Amino acid sequence: MPLDPRHIEALLTAARTAAGLAYAPYSHIHVGAALLCDDGTIVQGANMENRSYGLTVCAERTALFRALLEGRRAFTALAIYSPDVPTLLTPCGACRQVLSEFLPPETPIVCHDPEGEPRVFTLGELYPHDSLRHLNPQAP
């Protein structure tokens, strides 16, 4: 389902704001995410680094976990933004895996591209071989 341009702009604005709240003293890459819930609420997240990189949490997962903690379970779209990444920014593999647990493959993912207009992919395009869904099409 196509995403309304107003939703894209609102999500990117919220993701930009969230990027300003990121804790990134090691990589200096500040990332913000904005998750659109089915009721129209936008939940923000930012990356939170730790000197042990394995314990760092990405912006996308922060937004998703925050939304889940607030009792939300249905999501319409996600946007990510960073002022520090000079190329197209897409979710990392760990985020794609976690997102696939809670968002259907047709969910639009708005990715910041400093070279031009935002690019919109579906989660299924970014994570085409989701073993959870291939093994169990009834999975949530």
C-alpha positions as CSV (number, residue, x, y, z in Angstrom):
1,M,0.0,0.0,0.0
2,P,1.5,3.4,-1.0
3,L,2.4,5.7,1.8
4,D,0.9,9.2,1.8
5,P,3.5,11.9,1.2
6,R,2.3,13.7,4.3
7,H,3.0,10.6,6.4
8,I,6.5,10.4,4.8
9,E,7.3,14.0,5.8
10,A,5.8,13.5,9.3
11,L,7.8,10.4,9.9
12,L,11.0,11.9,8.6
13,T,10.5,15.0,10.8
14,A,10.0,12.8,13.9
15,A,13.0,10.7,12.9
16,R,15.2,13.8,12.5
17,T,14.1,15.0,16.0
18,A,14.9,11.6,17.5
19,A,18.4,11.5,15.8
20,G,19.1,14.6,17.8
21,L,18.5,12.6,21.0
22,A,20.8,9.7,20.0
23,Y,23.6,8.6,22.3
24,A,26.5,8.0,19.9
25,P,29.8,8.9,21.5
26,Y,31.8,6.1,19.8
27,S,30.6,6.0,16.2
28,H,29.4,9.6,16.1
29,I,26.5,8.4,13.9
30,H,23.2,9.7,15.2
31,V,20.2,7.8,14.0
32,G,16.6,8.4,14.6
33,A,13.6,6.3,13.8
34,A,9.8,7.0,13.7
35,L,7.3,4.2,13.8
36,L,3.8,4.9,12.6
37,C,1.2,2.9,14.6
38,D,-2.2,1.9,13.1
39,D,-3.9,4.5,15.3
40,G,-1.8,7.4,13.8
41,T,0.5,7.7,16.8
42,I,4.2,8.1,15.9
43,V,6.7,6.5,18.3
44,Q,10.3,7.7,18.1
45,G,13.5,5.9,18.8
46,A,17.2,6.7,18.7
47,N,20.4,4.6,18.7
48,M,21.9,4.1,22.1
49,E,25.5,3.1,21.9
50,N,27.7,1.3,24.5
51,R,31.4,1.0,24.6
52,S,30.8,-2.7,24.0
53,Y,29.3,-2.3,20.5
54,G,27.4,-5.6,20.8
55,L,25.2,-4.0,23.5
56,T,24.3,-1.0,21.3
57,V,20.6,-0.7,20.3
58,C,19.7,0.7,17.0
59,A,17.0,3.4,16.6
60,E,14.6,1.1,14.8
61,R,14.6,-1.4,17.6
62,T,14.3,1.4,20.2
63,A,11.2,2.7,18.5
64,L,9.7,-0.7,18.2
65,F,10.4,-1.8,21.7
66,R,9.1,1.5,23.1
67,A,5.8,1.1,21.0
68,L,5.5,-2.5,22.3
69,L,6.0,-1.4,25.9
70,E,3.2,1.2,25.3
71,G,0.9,-1.7,24.3
72,R,0.9,-1.1,20.6
73,R,0.9,-4.1,18.3
74,A,-0.1,-2.9,14.8
75,F,2.2,-0.7,12.7
76,T,1.8,1.1,9.4
77,A,5.3,2.4,8.5
78,L,8.8,3.2,9.8
79,A,11.2,5.9,8.8
80,I,14.9,6.2,9.7
81,Y,17.2,9.2,9.4
82,S,20.8,10.2,10.1
83,P,22.5,13.5,9.5
84,D,25.8,11.7,9.7
85,V,25.5,9.0,7.0
86,P,26.4,10.3,3.5
87,T,24.7,7.4,1.6
88,L,21.3,5.7,1.6
89,L,20.4,4.6,5.1
90,T,18.6,1.3,5.5
91,P,18.0,-0.8,8.6
92,C,20.8,-3.2,9.6
93,G,20.3,-6.9,9.5
94,A,19.5,-7.2,13.2
95,C,16.8,-4.6,12.9
96,R,15.4,-6.3,9.8
97,Q,15.2,-9.5,11.7
98,V,13.5,-7.9,14.8
99,L,11.1,-5.8,12.6
100,S,10.0,-8.9,10.7
101,E,8.7,-10.3,14.0
102,F,6.2,-7.5,14.4
103,L,5.7,-5.8,11.0
104,P,4.2,-7.5,7.9
105,P,6.4,-7.8,4.8
106,E,4.3,-5.1,3.0
107,T,5.1,-2.4,5.7
108,P,6.7,0.7,4.1
109,I,10.2,1.6,5.3
110,V,11.2,5.2,4.6
111,C,14.9,5.5,4.3
112,H,16.8,8.7,4.3
113,D,18.9,9.4,1.2
114,P,21.0,12.6,1.5
115,E,21.6,12.5,-2.3
116,G,17.9,12.9,-3.1
117,E,14.3,12.1,-2.2
118,P,13.6,9.6,0.6
119,R,13.5,6.0,-0.7
120,V,10.6,3.8,0.3
121,F,11.0,0.0,0.4
122,T,8.8,-2.6,1.9
123,L,10.1,-4.7,4.7
124,G,9.8,-7.7,2.4
125,E,12.1,-6.0,-0.1
126,L,14.7,-5.3,2.5
127,Y,14.3,-8.8,4.2
128,P,13.1,-11.1,1.4
129,H,14.0,-14.4,2.9
130,D,12.3,-14.3,6.2
131,S,12.6,-17.8,7.5
132,L,9.9,-17.2,10.2
133,R,7.3,-16.4,7.6
134,H,8.5,-19.0,5.1
135,L,8.4,-21.8,7.7
136,N,5.2,-20.5,9.4
137,P,3.0,-18.3,7.2
138,Q,0.6,-18.0,10.1
139,A,3.2,-16.3,12.3
140,P,2.3,-12.9,13.8
